[in-house]
């Protein structure tokens, strides 16, 4: 079995840590976005429901019925 280069091992560990940080950051952004949508739905719901218009770019507009 070959001995691994210490620099390569450190590079791979760094890459794994950066990847994990990106995934965690993306999840935090998703949670914040959907929390905002839920808050807007609650604010516009007057007991009769709401209409939600959402584009492919996740831009949304919520209006009460």
QUITA-V54580 format. One record per backbone hydrogen bond with DSSP energy under -0.5 kcal/mol. CO is the residue of the C=O (numbers start at 1). NH is the residue of the N-H. If there is no record, write none. Layout:
BEGIN
CO,NH ; CO,NH
END
This chain:
BEGIN
5,9 ; 6,10 ; 7,11 ; 8,12 ; 9,13 ; 10,14 ; 11,15 ; 12,16 ; 13,17 ; 14,18 ; 15,19 ; 16,20 ; 17,21 ; 18,22 ; 19,23 ; 20,24 ; 21,25 ; 22,26 ; 23,27 ; 24,28 ; 25,29 ; 26,30 ; 27,31 ; 28,32 ; 29,33 ; 30,34 ; 31,35 ; 32,36 ; 33,37 ; 34,38 ; 35,39 ; 36,40 ; 37,41 ; 38,42 ; 39,43 ; 40,44 ; 41,45 ; 44,46 ; 49,65 ; 51,53 ; 51,63 ; 52,54 ; 53,61 ; 55,58 ; 59,55 ; 61,53 ; 63,51
END
